[in-house]
């Protein structure tokens, strides 16, 4: 039924080759050489994902939601229940299923702006598909500006994937970057300043807790003989006693015994100290906005953009998850089309997303009540093929 593996390729002489007029200009300065990424992906990931709870949760929330979306394959006439492409995506390699592979791919795109898939294949569809780490991959542009290869670096060793005119062993999915021809721009970069502020506020809070969660003060010395300074031995003894007996959460509430002319002068919280929590919450909202996650879904207080959680969740799927998932699965479909020798069309199944059920029911009701439309026109408006599954 599906004879796409043995379909003959078009004659090279019959294929019209076109190229961008600016391609040679982009590649003139470094034809055939690696185009190095201008950002430090490792540091951004460490501070914004592994070291920041808001960034971590935002990436996990988007990646898991997008990877969990059902994917359908259909053409103009039918929707396929079984197909070699669907079988490949359901088990892309021995260690991952579809959800695990896509979650890793979405995570790489969100953290670095770039996602890379490797195809393990000789002829026909790939036998396996693997996600490669974006921080290890470098693009090798050709004289026309398009990639002629990809270099993967691990522990001082590198492997080059050559790109042929017929197909590429690497599927490179990148976010829009206004100032880079070969790499994408990640939300993590846009949120870098807010992440620094949030991390600094967290460190300040931790230091405050280590100091018994109370403001600092000053010890004033007024000796009996009118001296206003401690001797070296007195200073070292006082400093050691403060560190061991009165600092840290375990010493919270312990009374301080002052003698020999020592007097404690407490200092209240300054206005800047009191604003730290608000500053931290504002930074958290900026991080969530950069990733496209409503702050309400992350438990960030003070956000009144959405009336309720359900509305925020619907906006999250409609404005963030679906555009990302659609772009990625479309890129994968176009990439696999070069291997399958047929046009592969993949898309998220909007009818199986609970968060969009209200919109879906309203849309279906409007279309079904339109008596002036034929059944074929109604199916087209609902994004369905012309025929039922298995018919025709």
Protein Blocks (a to p, Z undefined) as FASTA:
>chain_A
ZZmlmpccddfklpccdddfklmmmmmmmghiacddfbdfklmmmmmmmmomklmmmmmm
mmmmmmmpccddddfkbccfbdfklmmmmmmbfkbcfklmmmmmmmmmmmnopacddddd
fehcdfbdcdddfklpccdddfkopafbdcddeehiacdddddfkbcfbdcdddddfkbc
kbccdfklmmmmmmmmmmmmmmmmmmmmmnoopacdddddddfkopabdcfklmmmmmmm
mmmmmgcjklgoiacddeehiacddddddfklmmmmmmmmmmmmmmmmmnopafklnopg
hiakbfblklmmmmmmmmmmmmmmmmmmmmmmmmmmmmnopacdddddfklgfklmmmmm
mmmmmmmmmmkbcfklmmmmnopafbdehiZZ
